[in-house]
Amino acid sequence: MTDHKVPETEADLSGAAPPHTIARRHAKPDIREIGGRRLKPATLMMGHGYDPALSEGSLKPPIFLTSTFVFESAAAGKRHFEGVTGKRPGGAEGLVYSRFNGPDQEILEDRLAVWEAAEEALSFSSGMSAIATLLLALVQPGDVIVHSAPLYAATETLIARVLGRFGVQWLDFPAGADAARIAEVLDRAKAQGRVALVYLESPANPTNQLVDIQAVAAARDRLFADGDAKPPIVIDNTFLGPLWQQPLRHGADMVVYSLTKYAGGHSDLVAGGVTGAKAAIDPIRAMRNTIGTILDPHSSWMLLRSLETLELRMTRAGENAAKVCAWLRDHPKVERVGYLGFLQEGSRQADIHRRHCSGAGSTFSLYLKGGEAEAFRFLDALKVAKLAVSLGGTETLASHPAGMTHLSVAPPRKRELDIGDNLVRISIGVEDADDLLADFEQALEAV
């Protein structure tokens, strides 16, 4: 919740947080360890950031469907608005208005931060609204953005076409680039103008290529050591989520999520999130307050439900993916499988995975022998797996990136980024693994 300071005396209450926040701090301390043992995120998801005593003993947080909140006093209202508008550092000390904050959103943000061991987190109405709000907060006309490639097509469109209208330039490097190539691109960007940020996507959508976050951070720190400020490193970690990769530990400053995917996990909501240090998050929060891209209370509540089973769902999906990919790899109609569990020992990708990741994930790229016709026959023949975009849900999904999510990418760039017509992106769910194998087997017979 947003209360950062408990009033020392009764006199302080005139300008402090509203009763809901104050009572929470007094009635139930933030318990993160027991007997010296630090509690795991999976445990904290069951109650962190919420005190049932403040909501009539309700075990689960209610959905707070209100547009505004009553201030305890005029002085309290003034202090909250000083925080919201940035006149006073620290943000709002209480609940103000649902474009700025709300109980469900704050509890959700507390729990999102737990997974990344981050100081702060913000929730947004979609993954793209999170990315757009972040970029609007950090980028000025004429700036340069450095990013890895490929990116989710909408992200690339936002950077190249939308921000490009304001004179923003961009340079990119392949997701699997070595340290020398990364440094060379950053150096060229620095010569072109102010580098606003370095934006990464790892694993890349849809090829599953990993970015060396540590190499990016080292090059950034070296090349910008003489400047007033280093460009922040932002990474979209949607494909692996906090269970299998925690980028803040490896040099990233902020982590972006489409919470629609693994965090939501049931294909029934759309949301986005950003985590990071408070100093990095504050400008993003100020922009969100201005343009109103905060997540709604109902979706926030649904995400609280989903986070309770995040570890269980992702673990089961990961186990299923390992079994399915092992079978697909040897099929005569499969050209190759882009799965992080199959990285060649001693390769750069394997080295990045060893240093950055704790699992192989459950979303992978399947390259069939042939082209679009073969890919379409495979997709149309699926019975258990659903033909739909998105990933990270309880159900298995399959899609055709070249003709769907990355349709807007120019053909030459698709070829450059290995997004071929024979590529099928698959996100494995929590179904029975043998049933999925039977489905893929019969679908491949149609190819």
C-alpha positions in Angstrom: 0.0 0.0 0.0 1.1 3.6 -0.4 1.5 4.5 3.3 5.2 5.1 3.7 5.1 6.8 7.1 3.1 6.0 10.2 2.2 9.2 12.1 4.2 9.6 15.3 1.5 11.4 17.3 -2.2 12.0 17.1 -1.5 15.6 15.9 0.1 14.1 12.7 -3.1 12.6 11.6 -4.3 15.8 10.0 -2.0 15.4 7.1 -1.4 11.7 7.1 -2.8 8.7 5.2 -6.5 7.8 5.4 -7.6 5.3 8.1 -7.5 2.3 5.8 -3.7 2.7 5.3 -2.9 3.8 8.8 -4.8 1.0 10.3 -3.1 -1.6 8.1 0.3 -0.5 9.4 -0.8 -0.5 13.0 -2.9 -3.7 12.9 -0.8 -6.1 10.9 3.0 -5.6 10.5 4.5 -6.7 7.2 5.7 -10.3 7.9 8.4 -11.4 5.5 10.3 -13.8 7.7 9.7 -16.3 10.5 12.4 -17.4 12.8 15.1 -16.0 10.6 13.7 -17.8 7.5 12.7 -15.5 4.7 9.3 -16.3 3.3 9.2 -17.3 -0.4 7.1 -15.3 -2.9 4.7 -18.3 -3.3 3.8 -18.0 0.4 3.6 -14.2 0.4 1.1 -14.3 -2.4 -1.5 -15.6 0.0 -1.7 -12.4 2.2 1.1 -9.9 1.6 -0.1 -6.3 1.6 -3.6 -7.0 2.9 -5.2 -7.1 6.4 -8.6 -8.8 6.6 -9.4 -6.7 9.7 -9.7 -3.6 7.5 -12.4 -5.2 5.3 -14.8 -6.8 7.8 -12.6 -9.9 8.2 -12.9 -10.8 4.5 -10.2 -13.5 3.8 -9.7 -12.1 0.3 -9.5 -8.4 -0.6 -12.9 -7.0 -1.8 -13.1 -5.4 -5.2 -13.1 -1.6 -4.5 -15.4 -0.3 -7.2 -15.2 3.4 -6.5 -13.9 6.3 -8.5 -12.8 8.4 -5.6 -11.9 8.2 -1.9 -13.0 10.3 1.1 -10.2 12.3 2.7 -9.9 12.4 6.5 -9.3 16.1 6.4 -8.6 19.0 3.9 -5.0 19.0 5.0 -4.7 15.2 4.3 -6.2 15.8 0.8 -3.7 18.6 0.1 -0.8 16.3 1.2 -2.0 13.5 -1.0 -2.3 15.8 -4.1 1.2 17.2 -3.4 2.5 13.6 -3.6 0.4 12.7 -6.7 1.4 15.8 -8.6 5.1 15.6 -7.7 5.2 18.8 -5.7 6.3 16.7 -2.7 8.6 13.6 -3.3 7.3 10.2 -2.2 4.0 9.9 -4.0 0.5 9.9 -2.4 0.4 8.8 1.2 -3.1 7.6 0.9 -5.9 6.8 -1.5 -6.9 9.7 -3.7 -8.7 8.9 -7.0 -8.9 5.7 -9.0 -6.8 7.2 -11.9 -3.9 7.4 -9.4 -4.3 4.5 -7.0 -6.7 2.1 -5.3 -6.6 -0.7 -2.7 -6.7 -3.6 -5.2 -4.1 -2.0 -7.4 -1.8 -1.3 -4.4 -2.1 -4.8 -3.0 -1.3 -6.2 -6.5 1.7 -3.9 -6.9 3.0 -4.9 -3.5 2.9 -8.6 -4.5 4.3 -8.0 -8.0 7.4 -6.3 -6.4 7.9 -9.4 -4.2 8.5 -11.7 -7.1 11.3 -9.5 -8.4 12.6 -8.4 -5.0 12.0 -4.9 -6.4 11.3 -1.7 -4.4 8.3 -0.7 -6.4 5.8 -2.0 -9.0 3.1 -0.4 -11.1 0.1 -2.0 -12.8 -1.3 -0.9 -16.1 -4.4 -1.5 -18.3 -2.3 -3.7 -20.7 1.2 -4.7 -21.5 1.4 -2.1 -24.3 0.0 0.7 -22.1 2.8 -0.2 -19.6 5.4 0.1 -22.4 3.9 3.2 -23.9 3.7 5.0 -20.5 7.3 4.1 -19.7 8.5 5.4 -23.1 6.5 8.6 -22.8 8.0 9.2 -19.4 11.6 8.6 -20.5 11.9 9.7 -24.1 12.2 13.3 -25.4 12.0 14.4 -29.1 15.2 13.7 -30.9 16.4 11.0 -28.5 17.9 7.7 -29.5 16.5 4.4 -28.3 18.7 1.3 -28.4 16.9 -2.0 -28.5 17.4 -5.7 -29.0 15.7 -7.5 -32.0 13.3 -8.9 -32.6 10.7 -7.2 -30.4 7.0 -7.8 -30.1 5.7 -6.1 -33.3 3.5 -3.5 -31.4 6.5 -2.5 -29.4 8.6 -2.1 -32.5 5.8 -0.1 -34.1 5.6 2.2 -31.1 9.3 2.9 -31.2 9.9 3.2 -34.9 6.7 4.6 -36.2 4.9 6.5 -33.4 7.9 7.9 -31.6 9.6 8.3 -34.9 7.1 11.1 -35.8 8.7 13.1 -33.0 12.2 12.7 -34.3 13.1 9.8 -32.1 15.7 7.5 -33.6 16.5 3.9 -32.9 19.4 1.4 -33.3 19.1 -2.3 -32.6 21.3 -5.4 -32.2 20.3 -9.0 -32.5 19.1 -10.6 -29.3 22.0 -13.1 -29.3 24.7 -10.5 -30.0 28.0 -10.7 -28.3 29.5 -8.1 -26.0 31.5 -6.4 -28.8 28.4 -6.0 -31.0 26.3 -4.6 -28.2 29.0 -2.1 -27.2 29.4 -1.0 -30.9 25.7 -0.3 -31.3 25.6 1.6 -28.0 28.6 3.6 -29.0 27.0 4.6 -32.3 23.8 5.6 -30.5 25.7 7.8 -28.1 27.3 9.6 -31.1 23.8 10.3 -32.6 22.3 12.0 -29.6 20.9 11.5 -26.1 20.3 7.8 -25.5 17.0 7.7 -23.6 17.0 4.0 -22.7 18.1 0.6 -23.7 15.1 -1.6 -24.3 15.5 -5.4 -24.3 13.2 -8.3 -24.9 14.5 -11.7 -23.6 13.6 -14.2 -24.7 12.7 -12.5 -27.9 9.2 -12.8 -29.4 8.8 -15.1 -31.3 12.3 -16.6 -31.8 13.1 -17.3 -28.2 16.6 -15.8 -28.5 18.2 -14.6 -25.2 19.8 -11.2 -24.6 23.0 -11.0 -22.5 21.7 -8.5 -19.9 25.0 -8.4 -18.1 26.9 -7.6 -21.3 24.4 -4.8 -22.0 24.8 -3.4 -18.5 28.6 -3.6 -18.6 28.8 -1.8 -22.0 26.3 0.9 -20.8 28.2 1.5 -17.6 31.5 1.8 -19.4 30.4 4.0 -22.3 28.3 6.4 -20.2 30.6 6.6 -17.1 31.4 10.2 -17.9 27.8 11.4 -18.2 25.4 12.9 -15.7 23.1 9.9 -16.0 23.2 6.5 -17.6 20.3 5.4 -19.8 18.2 2.9 -17.9 18.0 -0.7 -19.1 14.4 -1.9 -19.5 13.6 -5.5 -20.3 10.4 -7.2 -21.3 10.5 -10.5 -19.3 7.1 -11.8 -20.3 8.2 -15.0 -21.8 10.0 -16.3 -18.7 8.4 -14.4 -16.0 9.8 -14.0 -12.5 9.9 -17.7 -11.9 12.5 -18.5 -14.6 14.4 -15.1 -14.9 14.8 -12.1 -12.6 16.5 -9.4 -14.7 17.0 -6.9 -11.9 19.6 -9.3 -10.5 21.7 -9.1 -13.7 21.8 -5.4 -14.4 18.4 -4.3 -15.6 16.8 -1.2 -14.0 13.2 -1.9 -14.8 11.3 -5.0 -15.9 8.2 -4.9 -18.0 5.4 -7.5 -18.1 2.4 -8.3 -20.1 0.5 -9.5 -17.0 -2.1 -10.9 -19.4 0.3 -13.9 -19.9 1.7 -16.0 -17.1 0.8 -13.7 -14.2 -2.9 -13.7 -15.2 -2.5 -17.2 -16.5 -6.2 -17.9 -17.4 -6.6 -15.9 -20.7 -9.4 -13.9 -19.1 -7.8 -10.5 -18.5 -5.5 -7.9 -20.1 -2.9 -6.1 -17.9 0.6 -4.9 -17.8 3.3 -4.2 -15.1 6.6 -2.5 -14.5 8.9 -3.2 -11.5 12.2 -1.6 -10.4 13.8 0.7 -8.0 11.7 3.6 -6.6 13.8 6.3 -8.3 13.3 4.6 -11.7 9.6 4.0 -11.1 8.6 7.4 -9.9 8.6 9.2 -13.3 6.6 6.3 -14.8 4.1 6.6 -12.0 3.8 10.4 -12.6 3.1 9.8 -16.3 0.5 7.1 -15.5 -1.2 9.5 -13.2 -1.4 12.0 -16.0 -2.6 9.8 -18.8 -4.7 7.3 -16.8 -3.2 4.0 -17.8 -3.7 2.3 -14.4 -5.3 -1.1 -14.2 -8.9 -1.3 -13.1 -9.9 -2.8 -9.7 -11.6 -5.9 -11.1 -8.6 -7.0 -13.2 -6.3 -6.2 -10.3 -8.4 -8.5 -8.1 -8.3 -11.2 -10.7 -4.6 -11.0 -10.8 -4.4 -11.3 -7.1 -6.2 -14.6 -7.5 -3.9 -15.7 -10.2 -0.6 -14.8 -8.4 -1.5 -17.4 -5.7 -1.0 -20.2 -8.3 1.7 -18.6 -10.4 4.5 -21.0 -9.3 2.2 -24.1 -9.6 1.0 -23.2 -13.1 4.4 -22.2 -14.5 6.1 -25.3 -13.0 3.5 -27.7 -14.6 3.6 -25.9 -17.9 7.4 -26.0 -17.9 7.4 -29.8 -17.2 4.9 -30.3 -20.0 6.9 -28.2 -22.5 10.1 -30.3 -21.8 8.2 -33.5 -22.6 6.5 -32.1 -25.7 9.7 -30.5 -27.1 11.7 -33.7 -26.6 9.2 -35.5 -28.8 8.9 -32.8 -31.4 12.6 -32.4 -31.9 12.9 -35.9 -33.5 9.8 -35.7 -35.7 10.6 -36.0 -39.4 8.3 -33.1 -40.4 10.0 -30.7 -37.9 13.0 -28.6 -39.1 14.0 -27.5 -35.6 12.6 -26.5 -32.2 13.6 -23.1 -30.6 13.4 -24.2 -27.0 15.7 -23.0 -24.3 16.2 -26.6 -23.0 17.9 -27.5 -26.3 20.7 -24.9 -26.3 24.0 -26.3 -27.6 26.5 -26.8 -24.8 29.3 -24.2 -25.0 27.3 -21.9 -27.2 26.7 -18.2 -26.3 23.0 -18.8 -25.8 23.7 -21.6 -23.4 26.1 -19.4 -21.5 23.5 -16.6 -21.2 20.9 -19.1 -20.1 23.2 -20.6 -17.5 23.9 -17.1 -16.0 20.4 -15.5 -16.3 17.8 -18.2 -16.2 16.5 -20.9 -13.8 14.3 -22.8 -16.4 13.6 -23.2 -20.0 10.1 -21.8 -20.0 7.0 -23.2 -21.7 6.8 -21.1 -24.8 8.9 -22.1 -27.8 9.3 -21.7 -31.6 8.5 -24.6 -33.8 10.0 -24.5 -37.3 8.2 -27.0 -39.6 9.7 -28.3 -42.9 8.0 -26.3 -45.6 6.4 -22.9 -45.5 3.1 -21.2 -44.8 0.9 -23.9 -46.3 2.4 -26.6 -44.0 2.2 -24.3 -41.0 -1.4 -23.5 -41.7 -2.3 -27.2 -42.1 -0.7 -28.0 -38.8 -2.5 -25.2 -37.0 -5.9 -26.0 -38.5 -5.6 -29.6 -37.5 -5.0 -29.0 -33.8 -7.8 -30.2 -31.5 -6.6 -29.8 -27.9 -4.3 -26.9 -28.5 -6.2 -23.7 -29.5 -5.3 -21.6 -32.5 -5.0 -18.2 -30.8 -2.4 -15.5 -30.1 -1.1 -14.9 -26.6 0.8 -17.2 -24.3 1.2 -18.3 -20.6 -2.4 -19.4 -20.1 -3.6 -22.7 -18.6 -4.4 -23.9 -22.1 -2.0 -24.7 -24.9 -2.0 -22.0 -27.6 -0.5 -22.0 -31.1 -0.1 -19.2 -33.6 1.6 -18.1 -36.8 3.8 -15.1 -36.0 4.6 -14.2 -39.6 0.9 -14.0 -40.5 -0.5 -12.8 -37.2 1.4 -11.0 -34.4 4.3 -9.9 -36.7 2.3 -9.4 -39.8 3.1 -5.7 -39.8 6.9 -6.4 -39.9 8.4 -5.8 -43.3 9.3 -9.1 -45.1 13.1 -8.3 -45.3 13.2 -7.7 -41.6 11.2 -10.9 -40.9 13.9 -12.8 -42.9 16.6 -11.0 -41.0 15.0 -11.9 -37.7 14.3 -15.5 -38.6 10.5 -15.1 -38.5 9.8 -17.4 -41.4 6.5 -18.6 -42.8 7.3 -22.1 -41.4 7.4 -20.8 -37.9 4.7 -21.7 -35.4 4.8 -20.3 -31.9 3.5 -22.6 -29.2 2.7 -21.9 -25.5 2.3 -25.1 -23.6 -0.4 -25.1 -20.9 -1.2 -27.4 -17.9 -3.1 -30.1 -19.7 -2.0 -33.7 -19.5 1.3 -33.9 -21.5 0.4 -37.2 -23.2 -2.8 -35.7 -24.5 -0.8 -32.8 -26.0 1.5 -35.3 -27.6 -1.4 -37.1 -29.2 -2.7 -33.8 -30.5 0.6 -32.7 -32.0 1.1 -36.1 -33.6 -2.3 -36.1 -35.4 -1.8 -32.4 -36.4 1.7 -33.2 -37.9 0.1 -36.0 -40.0 -1.9 -33.3 -41.8 1.3 -31.4 -42.8 
